[in-house]
Amino acid sequence: MDNSELIRKIKDLQAAKNAVIMAHYYQEPAIQDIAGFVGDSLALAQKAVETEADIIVLAGVSFMAETAKILNPSKKVLLPDPEAGCSLADSCPADKFEAFVKAHPGHSVVTYVNTTAAVKALSDIACTSSNAVQIVASLPNDEKIIFGPDRNLGNYIKSLTGRDMLIWDGACHVHEEFSPEKIIELKQTHPEAKVLAHPECQKPVLILADHIGSTAELLRYSITDTANEYIVVTESGILHRMQQESPQKRFIPAPPKDSACVCNDCRYMKMVTLQKIYDCLRNESNEIILDEELRLRAEKPIRRMLDFK
C-alpha cells in the first residue's frame, strides 16, 4: 500500500474503533500529520488523561506508551513497534536505580518521564523537560534530591536552582551526539541564526544557545521570536511542526558529531511507521500490559507531576 491508501485505512479504523493516534514531535512528518494529537512528553501525558477514545495508539517510544497506560488503566494502549525503546530510559535500569536510592536515604526522588514504569514506581515525583525546573524549585530549600536519569538535564536544573542534587549518570543518544564544533561551523555559515537547544544537550552546547527549552518550549519560542533563521539542536522531527507554524522562517537541523548526516534522528522514534500504525490498530496488537500494583505505584509520581501547570 502507498501512504495515501494507508492513511485512508488508518482513518477508517480510528473511526470504527473509537481510537486516537497520539504522536510525539519526533515522529516522521506523515505520522504527525495523521495524528489526532501531537505534542511533547508532558502534553502527551496530559492528553492521555483527557481522551475519551477507547484505544490509544502511541506513536512514540515505550515509556510514553507506558505512561499513557498508567494514566488510563481501562483503555487499550498500543505501541506500533514494541522495539521502540529509549536510550535514556535504558541508561537507568530499575534494579540499579533502586540500589542507588537505597544507598542515599533521606532524598526526594525526582525522575524524568523518560524512564520505565518500574523506575517511576521508585520515585516521589516525575517531571519532563517542560516542568523539571519548576518541580525541583518547588521542593523545600533544604531538601536533598536524587534526580535521574539524564545527567545533562540534571546539571542544567542544578545550575538554575542551586539545589542539593545527586544526579544519575544517564543520557539520551540524540542529545549526546551534538557538538559545539558543528554548531559553531553552522553559525559561521548562518551568522544571523539563533541557536535553540534542548537541556538534554551537554553544557558546551548549551553555552552556545540563544534559547534553551523543552521541545514544546523551543517550538513556542520559534513562533513568537522575531528572528528569521534558527539552528535547532534537538531531534530533527520538531522541524516539521516549526516549519508548519512559521513557513516564512528557516530552520536548520544541527548535525551529530562525527557524521556526514545533516540532521540528528532518534533511532527509536523513527522505528514507528504508517504501516506499523495500521497493523497494530487493525490487529489491536502490541498492547501495553502492566502489573496493577506497579501501575498504581508509578501513577502517584506522574499525578503529582500533572498537578504542575
Backbone hydrogen bonds, N-H to C=O, Kabsch-Sander energy under -0.5 kcal/mol:
donor,donor_aa,acceptor,acceptor_aa,energy
6,L,2,D,-2.4
7,I,3,N,-2.8
8,R,4,S,-1.9
9,K,5,E,-2.5
10,I,6,L,-2.7
11,K,7,I,-2.3
12,D,8,R,-2.1
13,L,9,K,-2.4
14,Q,10,I,-2.5
15,A,11,K,-2.1
16,A,12,D,-2.3
17,K,13,L,-2.3
18,N,14,Q,-0.7
19,A,14,Q,-2.1
20,V,55,I,-2.4
22,M,20,V,-0.6
22,M,57,V,-2.6
23,A,21,I,-0.5
23,A,37,F,-2.8
24,H,59,A,-2.0
25,Y,39,G,-1.1
27,Q,24,H,-2.0
31,I,28,E,-0.8
32,Q,28,E,-2.2
33,D,29,P,-2.5
34,I,30,A,-1.1
35,A,31,I,-1.2
36,G,21,I,-1.8
37,F,21,I,-1.5
39,G,23,A,-1.9
44,L,40,D,-2.7
45,A,41,S,-1.9
46,Q,42,L,-2.5
47,K,43,A,-2.8
48,A,44,L,-2.1
49,V,45,A,-1.2
50,E,46,Q,-1.1
51,T,47,K,-1.9
54,D,18,N,-2.6
55,I,18,N,-1.4
56,I,76,K,-2.8
57,V,20,V,-3.0
57,V,55,I,-0.6
58,L,56,I,-0.7
58,L,78,L,-2.8
59,A,22,M,-2.7
59,A,57,V,-1.0
60,G,58,L,-1.7
62,S,84,A,-2.6
64,M,61,V,-0.9
65,A,61,V,-1.6
66,E,62,S,-2.6
67,T,63,F,-2.2
68,A,64,M,-2.2
69,K,65,A,-2.1
70,I,66,E,-2.8
71,L,67,T,-1.8
72,N,68,A,-0.8
75,K,72,N,-1.5
76,K,54,D,-2.1
77,V,75,K,-0.6
78,L,56,I,-3.2
78,L,76,K,-0.5
79,L,286,N,-1.9
84,A,81,D,-2.1
85,G,83,E,-1.8
90,D,86,C,-2.6
91,S,87,S,-1.1
92,C,89,A,-1.6
97,F,93,P,-2.5
98,E,94,A,-2.5
99,A,95,D,-1.7
100,F,96,K,-2.0
101,V,97,F,-2.5
102,K,98,E,-2.4
103,A,99,A,-1.7
104,H,100,F,-0.5
104,H,101,V,-1.2
107,H,104,H,-0.6
108,S,144,K,-3.1
110,V,108,S,-0.7
110,V,146,I,-3.2
111,T,109,V,-0.5
111,T,125,I,-2.0
112,Y,148,G,-3.0
113,V,127,C,-2.4
115,T,113,V,-2.3
120,K,116,T,-2.3
121,A,117,A,-2.1
122,L,119,V,-1.4
123,S,120,K,-2.0
124,D,109,V,-2.5
125,I,109,V,-1.8
126,A,301,P,-2.0
127,C,111,T,-1.6
131,N,128,T,-0.6
132,A,128,T,-1.5
135,I,131,N,-2.6
136,V,132,A,-2.6
137,A,133,V,-2.5
138,S,134,Q,-1.2
139,L,135,I,-0.6
139,L,136,V,-1.1
143,E,140,P,-2.2
144,K,106,G,-0.5
145,I,164,D,-2.4
146,I,108,S,-3.0
147,F,145,I,-0.5
147,F,166,L,-3.2
148,G,110,V,-1.7
151,R,149,P,-0.7
151,R,170,G,-3.0
154,G,150,D,-2.5
155,N,151,R,-2.5
156,Y,152,N,-2.0
157,I,153,L,-2.6
158,K,154,G,-2.4
159,S,155,N,-2.1
160,L,156,Y,-1.4
161,T,157,I,-2.5
162,G,158,K,-2.6
165,M,163,R,-1.1
166,L,145,I,-3.3
167,I,165,M,-0.5
168,W,147,F,-2.9
168,W,166,L,-0.5
170,G,149,P,-1.6
170,G,168,W,-1.5
176,E,172,C,-2.1
177,E,173,H,-0.7
177,E,174,V,-0.9
178,F,175,H,-0.7
179,S,255,P,-0.5
183,I,179,S,-1.6
184,I,180,P,-2.7
185,E,181,E,-2.1
186,L,182,K,-2.0
187,K,183,I,-2.5
188,Q,184,I,-1.7
189,T,185,E,-1.3
190,H,186,L,-2.6
193,A,190,H,-1.6
194,K,229,E,-2.3
196,L,194,K,-0.6
196,L,231,I,-2.9
197,A,195,V,-0.5
197,A,211,H,-2.5
198,H,233,V,-1.8
201,C,198,H,-2.2
202,Q,175,H,-0.6
205,V,202,Q,-1.2
206,L,202,Q,-2.0
207,I,203,K,-2.3
208,L,205,V,-1.0
209,A,206,L,-1.3
210,D,195,V,-2.4
211,H,195,V,-1.8
213,G,197,A,-2.1
218,L,214,S,-2.7
219,L,215,T,-2.0
220,R,216,A,-2.5
221,Y,217,E,-2.5
222,S,218,L,-2.3
223,I,219,L,-1.3
224,T,220,R,-2.1
225,D,221,Y,-2.7
230,Y,250,R,-1.9
231,I,194,K,-3.1
232,V,230,Y,-0.6
232,V,252,I,-2.8
233,V,196,L,-3.6
233,V,231,I,-0.6
234,T,232,V,-0.9
236,S,264,N,-1.6
238,I,235,E,-1.4
239,L,236,S,-1.7
240,H,237,G,-1.2
241,R,237,G,-0.6
242,M,238,I,-2.2
243,Q,239,L,-2.6
244,Q,240,H,-1.8
245,E,241,R,-2.4
246,S,242,M,-2.0
249,K,246,S,-2.0
250,R,228,N,-2.9
252,I,230,Y,-3.3
254,A,232,V,-2.4
257,K,177,E,-3.5
259,S,256,P,-0.6
265,D,263,C,-0.6
267,R,265,D,-0.7
270,K,266,C,-2.1
271,M,268,Y,-1.5
272,V,269,M,-1.3
277,I,273,T,-2.1
278,Y,274,L,-2.6
279,D,275,Q,-2.7
280,C,276,K,-2.5
281,L,277,I,-2.0
282,R,278,Y,-2.8
283,N,279,D,-2.5
284,E,280,C,-1.1
285,S,280,C,-1.2
288,I,77,V,-2.8
289,I,287,E,-0.6
295,R,291,D,-2.8
296,L,292,E,-2.4
297,R,293,E,-1.7
298,A,294,L,-2.5
299,E,295,R,-1.9
300,K,296,L,-1.1
302,I,298,A,-1.1
303,R,299,E,-3.0
304,R,300,K,-2.1
305,M,301,P,-1.8
306,L,302,I,-2.3
307,D,303,R,-0.9
307,D,304,R,-0.7
308,F,305,M,-1.7
309,K,307,D,-0.6
